[in-house]
Amino acid sequence: MCKVRFLPLLALACAGLVNAGPPAANLAGDWTGTLGTGAEKLRLKLHITETFDGLFVGRLISIDQGNGEIPLGRVLVEGRSVAVEVPVIGASFKGELSPNASILTGKWTQDETQPLTFRRSGLAPAAAAKEADAPSLSDVPVDVELPAPLIPFHGADGQGHLIYELHISNISRNELRLKRMEVVGERGPVASFEGRELLEMLTLVGIDRDDPRRLGPGLRAIALLNVTLADGAVPASLRHRLIFAGATLDLAPVAVRTAKPIVIGPPLAGSDWLAMNGPGSRSDHRRALLAAGGHVVFPQRFATDWVQLKKTEHPGLETALQFDSRSMFSGDSKSNKSYKAYGAEVLAVADATVARSKDGIPENTPGEDSSADSTADDAELGNYLILDLGGGNYCLYAHLQPGTLRVKVGDRVKRGQSIGLLGNSGSSTGPHLHFQVMNGTSLLDPEGVPYLIDSFELLSGPSAGRKTDALPMENMLVKFGPG
C-alpha cells in the first residue's frame, strides 16, 4: 500500500530520470553534498549517468533518510550553469560547475532556499555505448504479455484514457535496447513513446537500473501505459509496435472493451480534496505490483490517496507538486487532529454489502514511517472496509480511525451512508483515505479496475468545472457535494 509521506525535508520515492537540455560535459557521475547546518544537516548524493542515446538518467539519494531514492526531473544546462528539478518533492537546485567540473555550487529550493554545494565523489563514468553499437536482429527474442483487459474510461481532464501494462521479457542472452513504443488503432496512430517519456513509463522487475530501456538477458520490463484517446473516440482494437535497436516487433491486435466502467458516488464530502497518487503515469500506486498465484497483478492500478488541503491554500494549484505538508494541517504537525482531513466522514459510494473489514488497529504519529507489526496480508491497510458493489466490483477504504467503523460484514449500506471516519492507521504517515475499486475481495490477487464518479467539481487545472461520470486523475483538486 502506497503511503502519503510528510517528511520535513524530503519525501522518499522510487528511482527516476533526468531529462536533459544540451548535454553537460562531465556532468555524469556521483556527487555528494550536505543540506542545512547543525542538527538540521541532511546528507545528499546525486547520481547521474548518460544513456546510450545521450539522455541523462539518475536520482537523488537522501543518505540520512534511509538512503531513500528520489527521481530527478528536468535538467537544463547552459555553459557551466545547471538547473535540476526534483518534482516529486517540489524541489529544485540551481548551480554552477567549477571549471574542472569537480564542484557544483548553488542553491536548493524546497519551501525555502538554502545554499548547497555538491562535490564529485568519484571519477566520471564512461558514456554508455551508442545505438550504432547494437547488433542487428533478424527477430526480437522477447515474450510480451498484456495480462489485464483494455477498459476505456473518461477522465476529469475531459479526455478518454486507457491505463494498462505490457510485460516485456528478454529471453535472449544479449541486452536489448527499447527505443520507441507505438500504439496504433484501426484508424491510425494513437500514441507514441520515446526518450524521456519512455524512460518514465518503464519499470524493471526485481532489479534497479537507471535506464530501464536497457533490457538485460532474462529481465522483464513492465511498460505502464496511459494512452489518451483523442476526442474520446474508443478504437475497437489496438496494436502495439516495439522498436528496438536493430529490430522492430509488431504485436497482434488486442480488443478494447466497450462496456462502461462502474459509476459510483463520491467516497467523501466537502471541498479541497487532492487526489494524491491518483490514476496516472507517475503515481506510486501505478508501480505497486504484486505476484500471487503465479502471476503479476496491479490491485492499486486506479487507487487514490485522498488528502484535504486547507481552504485558502494555493488557489491556483495545478498539481500536488506545488504544495507542502503545511497545506494540510494547522498547529502541531505530530497530532492527527491537526490535519484537516482527519475525522472526515467516509461514505458508501453505492447501495452495497460489506464484504470484509478490520478494526482495532492503533493510529500512527504523522510524519513517522510506521510499518505494520503484523505479517498478515492486510496489515498495511490498517482499519478498513471492503464493499461488494455488485457485478464483480468491490471497493476498498483503508487507514480508517479505530473504533469508528459503523458497519460489519454482511450489513447492507445505502449510498451516501457514513460508514467510518478517515484516520491514519496501517502503512500510513499522515491522515488520508486510500480508495480503490478492484475485481475481488482478496488483498493479494485482485486487479484494479477503472470507475467513474457521477458528480463532482474539479477545482484545478485548465478543465476546472462541474464533472459528471468521470474519474479524478493524479493530483487533481476536487469538491464532493456540499462543504
N, C-alpha and C positions, 0 to 999 in steps of 0.2 A: 504494500500500500504506500503510495507516494505521500510525502509529508509536506506540510506548509512550514517553512523554516523561518525563524525570526532571530537569526544570529545578529549580534550588534554590529559587526563589521562586514562579514561575508556570509552569503548563503551558499551552501555546498550544492554542486550539481555534477553531471557527468562530463567526460572529456568532450572537447569540441574542436572548433576550427577557426582559422583566421582567413579572412578574405582580403587579399592584398590589392593595393594600387600598384604602381611601379615597384618591382621587387627591390628590396634594400640589400646592398652588398653586405655580406657577413651578418645579417640580422638573425639568421638561423642559429640555434644553439640553446644552451641553458643560461638563464640569468637569475640572480638572487638579489633580494633587497629586503629592507625592513621598513614597515609602515608604522608610524607613530613613535612615541617616546615613553620612557619609564614603564609603568605597569601596563600600558596600553600597546606595547610593542606587538607587532604581528609579522612574522617572517613569511615572505612570499617567494615563490620560484616561478619564473616564466619559461616555459618550454616551447620552442618553435622549431619546426623542421620545414624543409621545402619539398613539395611533392614532385612527382615525375613530370607534371605539366606546368610547373612554375608557380603553383599556389603555395601559400604558407598555411600550415595547419599547426595547432598547438593548444595549450591550456595554461591556465594559471593555477598553481598549486599552493594551497594555504597550509604551510608546514605546521603551524600551531593549532590548526583546527582539524587534526586527524589526517593531514595530507589530502584534504578534500580537493578534488579537481573541478575547475570551473571553466566552462567553454569560453573561448575568446570569440569575439565578433569581428567586425571590420578593422583592418589595419591600413592606415593611409601613410604613405612615405613620400616626402618631398625633400630631396637632398639628404641632410642628416636629421631632419625633423620626422618624428614618428608619432602617430596617434593611434591608440589601441582602444577599442570598445569592448566592454565586458557586459553585454546586455542582460544576462540572466540575473545579475545583482545590481543593475542600474548604475554601473561604474564605468569610468574611463581613465585613461592615462595619456598624457601628452608630454613628450620629452625630446631630447636631442642626443644623438650618438656622438661620442667623442671621435676625434679624427682617426684614431686607430681602432674604432668600433669595439672597444672593450668596456665602455661605461655608457649607460643610458640614464641621463639625468632629467627629471621632470616633476610633474605634479599628478597626484592621484585624486580623483573626484568621485565621492560617493556620499551624498548628503552634504558633505563639506569637502574643502580642498586641502590636501596636505602634501608636503614635499615627499618625493620618493625617488631613490636612486637605485637602479639595477646595475649589478656588475656581472660581467661574463664569468660563469663558474666552470667553464670547460672550453675546449677548442671547438670552433665552429665545425659542424659535421659536413661531410662531403654531400654535395647535392645528389638527390635521387637520380637513378638512371632515367633518361628521357624516353619519350614514347617511341622514338625510332629504334631503340634497343630491343623492343619487344618482338618476339618471333611471330611470324605469320602463321595462322592456324587454319587448317582445312575444315575443321569443325570446332565448336566450342564445347569442351568437356565439362559441362555443368548440368546439374539437376535443378530444375526450377519448379516450385510449387506455389499455388495460390490457395491456401487452406481454408479461408473464410469466404463466404459469398459476397458478391458486389451488391451493396444495398445503397442506392442514392438517397440523399436527404437534402432538405432546404435549410441552409444556414441563416443566422440572423444578419449576415452581411449581404443578404439579398441574392446569394448565388447558390446553385446546386453543387453538391460535393459528393465525392466517393472517397472514403477513408478505408484503406485496406493494406495488406502486406504482400510482398513477393519474397519467397525464401529462395536464395540463390546459393547452391553448394558447388564448390570446385572439386570435382572428382579426379583431377589430374595430379601429376607430380610437379607441376610448374605453377608459378604465380600468374594469375590473370589480372588484368587491369581494366576495370569497367570505366569507360569514358563518357557514355551517354545512355540514357534510357528514354524511350519514346512510347507514348500511349496513343493508339490510333483507333478511331471509331469507324463505322461504316461510311461516314461522310468525309473522313479525312483525319488529320492530326488533332488530338485533343490536348496533349501536354507533352513537354519535353524537359528533361532534367539533365544538367551537366555542371561541371565546375563546382563552385561553392554550394549551389543548391543540391546537387547530387551528393556531395560530401555530407551535408547536413541531414539528409534523409536516410542514410545507411548506418546500420549498426552491425558489428561483428559479434557472433555468438561465442562466448567463452574466452574471448581474448580482447585485450585493449590495444588498439593501434590508432595512431593519429590519423592515418588515411585509410578508411575502410574500403575505398575503391580498389586497393591492392588486396586481392583475394588469394591468400596463400593456399598451398596444397591441403586439401581436406577441410578447409574452412567454409563456414556458412555465413553469408551476409543476408540480413533482412532489410529490404527496402520498405520504408514507412511512407506510403504514398498518400497524398492529399490532392486529389485531382478535382479541379474546378470545372464545372460543366457550363460552358458559355450559354447565356440566355436560358439557363435551366433545362436545356434540351438533354434528355437522357437517351444515350445510344442503346440499341438493343444488345450490343456486344462490344467488347474491347479486345484489341490485340496489343501485345507488348513486344517491343524490339529492344534488345540489349546490344549495345555497340561496345565491344571490347577492343583493346589494342590488337589488331591483327585479324579480327573476325567479327561478324555480326550474326546474331541469333534472333530469328523471328518465331514467336510462340503462337500456339493455336488460339483462336478466338475464345473468349470467355463470356458467357451470357451475363447480362445485367438484370437484376430482379426488377420487376415492375411494381410490386406491391409497396404501398406507402408504409413507412415506419409507424410504430405505435404513437398515438397522440395522447399526451398526459397533461395534467395541470402542474403548476409550479410546486416545488418541494418546500418553499419558504414564502413569506410575505414581506412586504416592505421594500425600501429602496436602497441603492448603493451596494448591491451585491456584485462582487467581482468573481468572474469565472476563472480563477487561477487553475492552471494545469488542465484547462478545458480542452475539448476536441480541437486538434490542430496538428501541426508538423513538429513543433518543438516541445510539446508538453511532456513532463516526466511520466505521466500516465501512459503516454504513447509507447514508451520503451519498457514498460513493466510486463515482460513476457514471463510465462510460467510453462514448465514442462510437466505434464501429468498424463498418465495412461498411455505413454508412448508417443505423445505429440505435443507441439507447442501451441499455447493459446494466449490470447490477449484479453483477459477479463475487463481491463480498465481502458479499453480502446476509446470509449466515449465518456469516460469518467470526468467529473469536475470537482474541485475543491472550492466550495463557496465560502468566501470571506466577505466581511462587511466593512466598508470604509466609513470614516466619519463624514457627516453630511456635507461639510464645507470644504473638504479636501479636494484639490486638483479638479476644478470644474471642467478643464479641457482635457481630462485624462483620455488617452487613446488606448494604452495598454498597461499591463501590470508592471512594465519595466520603468514606469515613471513615478513610482511611489515607493516609500519605505515602510517598515513595520509601524512607524509612528502614526501612519494614516489610519490605523485600525484600533488604537486604544487611547485612553486618556488616563493619566495617573500612573500607577505602579505597573510597569511592564511585566512584572513577575506574578501578577494576580490575574487569574482568568476573568474575574468580574470587571476588569478594566477594559476589556475588549468589547466593542460594540456588538459583535455577533453573538457573544456568549449569552446563553439562555433564550435565544430565539426559538419560537415555536416551529417545530418540524412538522410538515403537513403531508398527509396522504395524497398522492398525486392522482389517485383514481379510486373508484369503488374496488376493493381488493380484499384478499385474505392474507393474514400474517402467516408466512411460511416458516420463518426462522427468526430467532432473537437471542440476545445475550445481554445481561445486566450485571451490575455489581463490580465492574472494573473501575478502580480509582482513577482520578484525573491526574494529569501531568502539570508541572510548572511550566508556563510559557517560556520559550527560549531554550529549554533543555531538550536534548535529543533522547527522549525516553523510549527505550526499546522495551517491547513487551516481555515480561518474565516467562510467560508460558510458551511451550513449544507447540501448542495446539494450532491447527491450520487457520483459526480465526483470531489469533492473539492480536494481530496488528490492527484489527478493526475496532478494538475497544468495545464499548457498548453499541449494539447495532440492531437493526431491524431489516428483514427482507420481506417484501410484499409480493404475492403472486398476483400479477396484473391480468392473467389470462392469456391465451394464445401462445403459451410458451415463453412469455416475457416476465421477468422478475426485476424489481428494483431494490437497491441496497442503500441504506442510510447508515453511515459509520461515524464513530468518535462522539457518540451522544453522552450526555451527562448521566452518571449513575443514579439510579433511583427515580428517573423521570419517565421511563418507558410506560406509556399509558395503555398498552395493549399487550396481548400474549399470543403465542402460537395458536392458530385456529380461529382467532377473532376475525369478524368481518369489519372492515372500516369503510367510511364514506369519504369521497373526495373532499379535500379541504379540512378534514378532521385533524386535530392536533394529536400526534402520536408519540411525542417526546420533545426533549429540549436539546438544542445544539450545545456541544461541550468540547472537551479536549482529552479524550481517553484513547488508549491504544497507542499505535505508532503515529504520534502527532506532536508537533511542537508549538501549537497555538490553536485557539478555538476556531473551528471550521466544520462544515458539513461535507463529508465525502459522499457524493451521489453518483450512481451509475445504474444503467439498465443492462441486463445480461440474459442469456437464454437458459439459465438453470440456477438452482439454489446452492449447488456446491461452490465452495470458495476456491477450489483448486482447478477445475477444468471447464468453466463456462466461457463462452465467447461474449465480449462486449458487443452490444448491438445499438444502432442509432435510434433516436426517439425525437419527437417534436413536442415542444411546449405550446399549448394552444393560444396563450396570450401573455404578453409582457411588453415592457418598454425598454428599448435599447438606448442607453444614456451616453454612449461614447462612440467615436468614430464617424466616418462620413455617411454611414447608413442609419444614423440615430433616428429613433421614432418608434411608433407602435408596431409590434410584430405579431403575426398570427401563424400558428403551425410552423414554427421554426426552432432551430437549436442554437442557443448561445455558444459561440465559439471561444477559443482560448483567449483569456484576458479581456473579455468584453464586460462592460459595466451595465447592469440592468436593474429595473424596478419591477417587482412582482406585485400586482394588485395594489391594495391600499398600503399606506405607510409613508 
